Amino acid sequence: MRQGRRLLFALLLLVVLAATSGEAYPSQIQERGKALAWTVGGIVIATFPESMKGELNDLSRRFDSHYKKGFPLSALRIEGKGDRWHLSLAGQLLLPLTAQACRFHRSKGKTLAAQWLSNLMEALMRLSPVPHDRPTLGGKTQTEGRVSWYGGNGWQGRRMASGETFDDRQLTAASVDLPFGTLVRLSHPRTGKKVVVRICDRFKGHKGRLLDISLGAAEALGIRRQGVTRLDVEVLGLASRVGGS
């Protein structure tokens, strides 16, 4: 009987330790064929050539260190210009968009930065506790409607309604009433392109628009040349801060 209880206790302890470890250190580097994948909470954020394994292990350790302490999603940012781009976390380099990574994906650094930040925000949303009342648009968490974008020199550096400074490289959006920190996934019904944006600004409802998104988000969706576009919209939830205790 005692031996059985000890075995049961040991098994329970292993389960608790595994769960705690998964929460504190959600980042992993996994082999995917001839590529390496950086995953967070089991979701693939980005893939890289095998030759970058050392850099990716450093990336995973840096991210897990920040996650253990906790950080606001606003601390995740796209930085750079021209051909030099990277993701930063709390003002520190997190993920460089190297020439090697761009060649591997046959894509530009700015494009990859938006894709990977979008993936990362959605992964962190899934790791966050689910609130009892998920924010909605007109009482719905999934809908479709008209979305426009804003940005450029006239907007750069302005103070947004949330108190943050507007930067059109970031994946942000303005809503009439969604709470600040709400994450929303936008999908183009014809091209299949998707991006996750974070609500941190306000706009007055006009001509039936659901959201105004940043220039960076519009470019990720391939709708920069259109003033207003009809998109599928899904409210993922509210996650202003992630990680920590």
N, C-alpha and C positions, 0 to 999 in steps of 0.2 A: 504493500500500500504506500509506504513512504517513498519507495523508489519511483512508483508511478507518479506521485505528487511532485517529486523533484524533476522528473522528466517533463511533466506538464508545465511547471514553473519555468524551466529552461526554454521550452518552446515559446511560451508567452513573452519571455524576455527578449528572445531573438526577434520576434515579430515587432515588439515595441521599438527595439534598436533600429531595425530596418526601416520602420516608418519614420522615426525621427531623423535618421540619416537621409532619407529621401527628401524630407521637407527642408533640411538645412543645406543639403548639397544636391540640388536638382539637376546640375549640369553634368553632361557626360560627352565623351568623344567615342563614337562608334564607327566600326568599319562597315562600309556600304559598297561592296564590290571593290572597284579600284579607287574609291573615294573614301574620305573621312567625313562623318557628319557630326556637327555640334548639336546636341539635343538638350532641351530644357523641359523637365517634366515629361519626358518621353516624346516630345514634339520636335521634329527636325527644324532647326532654325536656319542652318546654312551648311553647305557642303564644300569640301576643299580637296585639292590633290593630296595624295599620301605624303608627299615630300614636306608638307607643312605640319606634320604631327607634333613637333616640338613646340611650335608657336601656339597650336591649338590647346595643348596641355596647359600652357601658361594662361591662355584665355580662360579656360574652364576654372582654373584655380582663382583667378582674379574675380570672375563673376560670382563664384560660390562664396568668396569672402564678403563681397558686398551684399549678397542675398541673405547671408546669415545675420547681418546687422540690420537689414531692411533699408529700403530706399523708396522715394517717390518716383512714379513713372515719368515725371517731368525731368528727372535726372538722366534719362536715356535720350541721347540726342544724335542727330546726323550732323557731322562737321566736315568742312572742306569746301573746295571749289576746283574748277577745272578738271584735271585728271587725278587729283589727290583727295580721297575721301576716307572717312572712318566713322565708326560708332563710338561714342564716348559714354561713360557712366560716372556721374558725380564729378565731371570735369577731368576725368582720367581716361586715357586711351583704353578702349575695350576690344574693339574688333577692327583692325586695319583692312581696308579694301586694297590689297596689294595687286600689283600688275599680274602676278602669278594667278591670283584668285580670279581676276577679271578675264584673263586668257582662258582659264579652265571653264568658265561659264559663257565665254564669248559675249560678254556684256560689259557695260560701263559701270564704273564704281558707284556713281550716284544712283543708278537704277538698282544695283544690288543692295546698297545701303537702305533704300526704302523697303525693298522686299524683306530684308532680314530684320529690320526694326519692326515691321508689321508682324512678322512671324513671332518675334520675341514678345511683343506686347500681348498677343493672343495667348501664347504659352503661359505667361505670367498671370493673365486673367484666369486661366483654368486652374492655376495653383492657389488662387486666392479663395478665401471663404465665400460661399455664395450667399448674398444678402437675401433676406426674406422677401423683399419687394424689389424686383428688378425694374429699373427705369424703362419707360415705354415711350413710343412716339404715337400719340393719338390712341393710347390704350393697347398698342400692339408692340411686340418685340421684333416682329418681322413684317416688313411692308415694302413698298416700292414707290418711288416718287422723284421729283425734280431736285437736282443738286447742282449748285454752282460753286465757283472757286474764287478766291481772292489772294492777292500777293503782289510782289513787285516792289520797286523802290518807294512808292508812296505808302506802303504798309509796313515795310521793314523797320523794326525797332519800336513800333507802337505798343502801348500798354493794352493788353487784352482785359476783358471783363473779369477774368480769374486773378488778375494781378501779374501774370506772366508776360514776358516780352515776346511780341510776335516775330517769328522767324519763318519765312516761307519754305525753308528746307525741311521743316519738321512735319510730322503727320498729325496735324491738329485740325479742329473743326469748330465752327460756331453753330449753336443751336438756339432755338427760342427758349426752351425750358429744360432740356436734359441737364442733370446735375454735372458740375465740373468733375472731371475724372472718369466719366462714362466712356467706355470703349465701344465703338461701332464699326462693324464690318460692312464695307461697301463693295458691291460686285457689279461688273458691267455685264448685262445679260447677253450681249452679242459677242464680246471678245473673251469673256471668262476671266478677265483681269480682276484682282481683288486687292484691297488694302484695308488695314485697320487704322482708324483715326481716334484721337483722344479729344473729348470735348473740353475746351478751355476758353471759349469766347461766346458772345451773344450777338444775335442780329434780330432785327424786327421782321416778323413774317411778311413775305412779299411774294405775290403771284404764286402761291402754293408751294414754295420751296421748302424742303425738309431741312436741309443743311447747307452751310457755306463751308467749303473745305479749303485747306491751304494749297498753294501752287504745287508744293512737293507732292501732296496726295493726288492732285489732279494729274500730274505727270506720271505717277505710278499707275494710274488707271488709263492713261493714254487719252485724256479728254481735255488737254490744255487748249486746243484750238476751238473747242465748243464753249460757249458761255454758260449754257445750262444743259445738263444731261440727265436722262432718266436712268436711275440705278436701283438695284435691289439693296435694301438696307436691313441690317440685323443688329439689334442692340445686344451686345455681349454681356454687359454688366458694369458695375462700378468698382474700380480698383485704383484708388488714388495712390496707395502705398502697398508695396509687396515685400514679402520676406519678413525677417525679424521674428521676434517671439510673439 
